[in-house]
């Protein structure tokens, strides 16, 4: 309804974006899976079916039942509650690690692209190659083994590997933009390289960073689970999906539910994030979507 004083009609809700989201099967499924585990992590902040800090040895290794939907572990703790709280740990580690990668990698990528061909560009790219020369999990194990196992050290280790990833993706996207006419117009207007990078380059590579961020987020969850599995991630009593798998490996023959449900949590979360990243890539680049149809 129009405002009689200004004769301006309120802007109608644009449903086109939401139609595109749900038209992409990958994006819709990935979004649903991601929201389920993110919701479980948020709910665990205020409520969980059982207190995970209390052990009940008399109730240990119980199969799924009405009282314990996913069964209990070797200490009698509710596995559903452990998975909910463990989701909080995995998501928090992955978010901060990706944040570290973006905070350091994006400025380096923009800087390298603005100085293409210079010594600075060469140093940044060769430093990235040096980090990429070692497997990410090996770097994480080296750091956590040196400074001690903890969630903080796991975050730092995973974040360090994310830096060259975001630096490369930012630089490659920025280099194509520096040849565009609107960048030449900005130069003519007297803007410096730093201002052009922030005002013109960065907004145009945001889509690339969002897609890459979802991929690195899933890899961060895998890395955290791997570190916790070998005892170098989050330490007790903080629950972790990886440590739940490690605790269950000797009991899998007679209590398979202890390994099945944490493993499914990791699988579905990583699958959801990868599907969401694939769907976002198609959404931001219609040429890819047309090429698949």
C-alpha positions as CSV (number, residue, x, y, z in Angstrom):
1,X,0.0,0.0,0.0
2,X,1.4,3.4,-1.0
3,X,2.2,6.0,1.7
4,X,-0.2,9.0,1.0
5,X,2.3,11.5,2.3
6,X,5.1,10.5,0.0
7,X,3.3,8.5,-2.7
8,X,6.1,5.9,-2.4
9,X,5.1,2.2,-2.6
10,X,6.9,-0.1,-0.3
11,X,9.4,-2.3,-2.1
12,X,8.0,-5.8,-2.8
13,X,9.9,-8.8,-1.6
14,X,12.1,-10.2,-4.3
15,X,11.6,-13.9,-4.3
16,X,13.8,-14.6,-7.3
17,X,16.9,-15.3,-5.1
18,X,15.0,-17.8,-2.9
19,X,13.5,-19.5,-6.0
20,X,17.0,-19.9,-7.4
21,X,18.2,-21.3,-4.0
22,X,15.5,-24.0,-3.9
23,X,15.8,-24.6,-7.6
24,X,19.3,-25.9,-7.0
25,X,19.0,-29.3,-5.5
26,X,22.6,-29.3,-4.3
27,X,22.2,-25.9,-2.6
28,X,18.9,-26.8,-1.0
29,X,20.1,-30.2,0.4
30,X,23.4,-28.7,1.5
31,X,21.7,-25.8,3.2
32,X,19.3,-28.1,5.1
33,X,22.0,-30.4,6.3
34,X,24.2,-27.5,7.4
35,X,21.3,-25.9,9.2
36,X,20.4,-29.1,11.1
37,X,23.9,-29.4,12.6
38,X,24.3,-25.7,13.2
39,X,20.9,-25.7,14.9
40,X,22.0,-28.7,17.1
41,X,25.1,-26.8,18.1
42,X,23.1,-23.7,19.0
43,X,20.5,-25.6,20.9
44,X,23.3,-27.4,22.9
45,X,24.3,-24.0,24.3
46,X,21.2,-23.9,26.4
47,X,19.9,-27.5,26.4
48,X,20.9,-31.1,25.8
49,X,19.0,-34.3,26.5
50,X,21.6,-35.3,29.2
51,X,24.5,-33.8,31.1
52,X,27.6,-35.0,29.2
53,X,29.8,-34.4,32.2
54,X,28.1,-37.0,34.3
55,X,29.1,-40.7,33.9
56,X,26.7,-43.6,34.5
57,X,28.8,-46.8,34.3
58,X,25.7,-48.9,35.0
59,X,24.2,-47.6,31.8
60,X,27.2,-47.9,29.6
61,X,27.2,-49.2,25.9
62,X,23.4,-49.2,25.6
63,X,22.0,-49.5,22.1
64,X,19.6,-46.9,20.8
65,X,16.4,-46.8,22.7
66,X,13.5,-44.5,23.7
67,X,15.5,-43.1,26.6
68,X,18.7,-42.7,24.6
69,X,17.9,-42.3,20.9
70,X,21.5,-42.9,19.7
71,X,22.6,-45.1,22.6
72,X,25.2,-44.5,25.3
73,X,29.0,-44.7,25.2
74,X,31.5,-46.7,27.4
75,X,31.0,-44.2,30.2
76,X,27.2,-44.3,30.0
77,X,27.0,-40.8,28.5
78,X,24.2,-40.0,26.0
79,X,25.6,-40.1,22.4
80,X,23.0,-37.7,21.1
81,X,24.0,-35.1,23.7
82,X,27.7,-35.7,22.9
83,X,27.1,-35.2,19.2
84,X,25.2,-32.0,19.8
85,X,27.9,-30.5,22.0
86,X,30.6,-31.9,19.7
87,X,29.0,-30.1,16.8
88,X,29.6,-26.9,18.7
89,X,33.3,-27.7,19.1
90,X,33.8,-28.6,15.4
91,X,31.9,-25.6,14.1
92,X,33.7,-23.2,16.4
93,X,37.1,-24.5,15.4
94,X,36.3,-24.4,11.7
95,X,34.7,-20.9,11.8
96,X,37.7,-19.4,13.6
97,X,40.2,-21.2,11.4
98,X,38.5,-20.0,8.3
99,X,38.3,-16.5,9.7
100,X,42.1,-16.6,10.3
101,X,42.6,-17.7,6.7
102,X,40.4,-14.9,5.3
103,X,41.8,-12.2,7.6
104,X,45.4,-12.9,6.5
105,X,45.0,-14.4,3.1
106,X,42.6,-11.9,1.5
107,X,44.8,-8.8,2.1
108,X,47.9,-10.8,0.9
109,X,46.1,-11.8,-2.3
110,X,44.9,-8.3,-3.0
111,X,48.4,-6.9,-2.3
112,X,50.0,-9.4,-4.5
113,X,47.6,-8.8,-7.4
114,X,48.1,-5.0,-7.1
115,X,51.9,-5.5,-7.3
116,X,51.8,-8.2,-10.0
117,X,55.3,-9.1,-11.2
118,X,57.0,-7.3,-8.4
119,X,59.3,-8.8,-5.8
120,X,56.5,-8.6,-3.2
121,X,54.2,-10.7,-5.4
122,X,56.9,-13.3,-6.0
123,X,57.7,-13.5,-2.2
124,X,54.0,-14.0,-1.3
125,X,53.4,-16.6,-4.0
126,X,56.6,-18.6,-3.1
127,X,55.6,-18.5,0.6
128,X,52.3,-19.9,-0.4
129,X,54.0,-22.7,-2.4
130,X,56.1,-23.5,0.6
131,X,53.0,-24.0,2.8
132,X,51.3,-26.0,0.1
133,X,54.4,-28.3,-0.1
134,X,53.3,-29.9,3.1
135,X,50.0,-31.7,3.7
136,X,47.7,-29.6,5.8
137,X,47.1,-32.4,8.4
138,X,50.9,-32.9,8.7
139,X,51.3,-29.1,9.4
140,X,48.6,-29.3,12.0
141,X,50.1,-32.3,13.7
142,X,53.5,-30.6,13.8
143,X,52.1,-27.4,15.4
144,X,49.9,-29.2,18.0
145,X,52.7,-31.7,18.8
146,X,55.1,-28.8,19.4
147,X,52.9,-26.5,21.4
148,X,50.7,-29.1,23.0
149,X,47.3,-30.6,22.2
150,X,44.4,-28.1,22.6
151,X,41.5,-26.6,20.6
152,X,43.4,-23.3,20.4
153,X,46.4,-24.9,18.8
154,X,44.2,-26.8,16.4
155,X,42.6,-23.6,15.3
156,X,46.0,-21.9,14.7
157,X,47.2,-24.9,12.8
158,X,44.2,-25.2,10.5
159,X,44.1,-21.4,10.1
160,X,47.7,-21.2,8.9
161,X,46.9,-23.6,6.1
162,X,43.9,-21.6,5.1
163,X,46.0,-18.4,4.6
164,X,47.6,-19.4,1.3
165,X,44.3,-20.9,0.0
166,X,42.5,-17.6,0.3
167,X,45.6,-15.6,-0.8
168,X,45.7,-17.6,-4.1
169,X,41.9,-17.4,-4.8
170,X,41.9,-13.7,-4.1
171,X,44.9,-13.0,-6.2
172,X,43.6,-15.0,-9.2
173,X,40.2,-13.3,-9.1
174,X,41.8,-9.8,-8.6
175,X,44.2,-10.2,-11.5
176,X,41.3,-10.6,-14.0
177,X,39.6,-7.5,-12.6
178,X,42.7,-5.3,-12.8
179,X,42.4,-5.4,-16.6
180,X,38.8,-4.2,-16.6
181,X,37.7,-0.7,-17.9
182,X,36.2,0.3,-14.6
183,X,39.5,-0.2,-12.8
184,X,41.2,2.0,-15.5
185,X,38.5,4.7,-14.8
186,X,39.3,4.5,-11.1
187,X,43.0,5.0,-11.8
188,X,42.2,8.0,-14.0
189,X,40.1,9.4,-11.1
190,X,43.3,9.4,-9.0
191,X,42.6,6.4,-6.8
192,X,45.6,4.5,-5.5
193,X,46.1,0.8,-5.6
194,X,45.0,0.2,-2.0
195,X,41.8,2.2,-2.4
196,X,41.0,0.4,-5.7
197,X,41.6,-3.0,-4.1
198,X,39.2,-2.2,-1.2
199,X,36.5,-0.3,-3.1
200,X,36.4,-2.1,-6.4
201,X,38.4,-5.4,-6.3
202,X,37.3,-6.8,-3.0
203,X,33.5,-6.5,-3.6
204,X,33.9,-8.3,-6.9
205,X,35.8,-11.3,-5.5
206,X,33.4,-11.8,-2.5
207,X,31.5,-14.5,-4.4
208,X,34.6,-16.5,-4.9
209,X,35.5,-16.1,-1.2
210,X,32.1,-17.2,-0.1
211,X,32.3,-20.4,-2.2
212,X,35.8,-21.1,-1.1
213,X,34.9,-20.4,2.5
214,X,32.3,-23.2,2.5
215,X,34.8,-25.6,1.1
216,X,37.5,-24.6,3.7
217,X,34.9,-24.8,6.4
218,X,34.2,-28.5,5.6
219,X,37.9,-29.2,5.4
220,X,38.3,-27.5,8.8
221,X,35.7,-29.8,10.4
222,X,37.6,-32.8,8.9
223,X,40.9,-31.5,10.1
224,X,39.6,-30.9,13.6
225,X,38.1,-34.4,13.7
226,X,41.4,-35.9,12.5
227,X,43.4,-34.0,15.1
228,X,41.0,-35.0,17.9
229,X,41.1,-38.6,16.7
230,X,44.9,-38.8,17.3
231,X,44.6,-36.8,20.6
232,X,45.9,-33.5,19.4
233,X,42.6,-31.5,19.2
234,X,40.1,-30.5,21.8
235,X,40.9,-32.2,25.1
236,X,38.5,-33.9,27.6
237,X,36.0,-33.0,29.0
238,X,35.2,-31.0,25.8
239,X,33.4,-33.4,23.4
240,X,34.7,-33.9,19.9
241,X,33.5,-36.1,17.1
242,X,37.0,-37.2,16.3
243,X,37.7,-38.3,19.8
244,X,34.3,-40.1,20.0
245,X,35.5,-42.2,17.0
246,X,38.8,-42.8,18.6
247,X,37.1,-44.0,21.8
248,X,34.9,-46.4,19.9
249,X,37.5,-48.1,17.7
250,X,38.1,-50.9,20.2
251,X,34.4,-51.5,20.8
252,X,33.1,-51.4,17.2
253,X,32.5,-55.1,17.1
254,X,30.0,-55.2,19.9
255,X,28.9,-51.5,20.1
256,X,28.9,-50.2,16.4
257,X,26.6,-47.4,17.3
258,X,29.4,-45.6,19.2
259,X,31.3,-45.2,15.9
260,X,28.4,-45.0,13.5
261,X,26.6,-41.9,14.7
262,X,29.7,-39.6,15.2
263,X,31.0,-40.8,11.8
264,X,27.6,-40.0,10.2
265,X,27.7,-36.6,11.9
266,X,31.0,-35.8,10.3
267,X,30.0,-37.3,6.9
268,X,26.7,-35.4,6.7
269,X,28.1,-32.1,7.9
270,X,31.0,-32.2,5.4
271,X,28.6,-33.4,2.6
272,X,26.2,-30.6,3.4
273,X,28.9,-27.9,3.2
274,X,30.3,-29.3,0.0
275,X,26.9,-29.4,-1.6
276,X,26.2,-25.9,-0.4
277,X,29.5,-24.7,-1.9
278,X,28.7,-26.4,-5.2
279,X,25.3,-24.9,-5.2
280,X,26.6,-21.4,-4.4
281,X,29.1,-21.7,-7.2
282,X,26.3,-22.4,-9.7
283,X,24.2,-19.6,-8.2
284,X,27.0,-17.0,-8.6
285,X,28.1,-18.3,-12.0
286,X,25.0,-19.0,-14.2
287,X,27.3,-20.3,-17.0
288,X,28.2,-23.3,-14.9
289,X,24.5,-24.0,-14.2
290,X,23.7,-23.8,-18.0
291,X,26.7,-26.0,-18.8
292,X,25.3,-28.8,-16.5
293,X,21.8,-28.7,-17.8
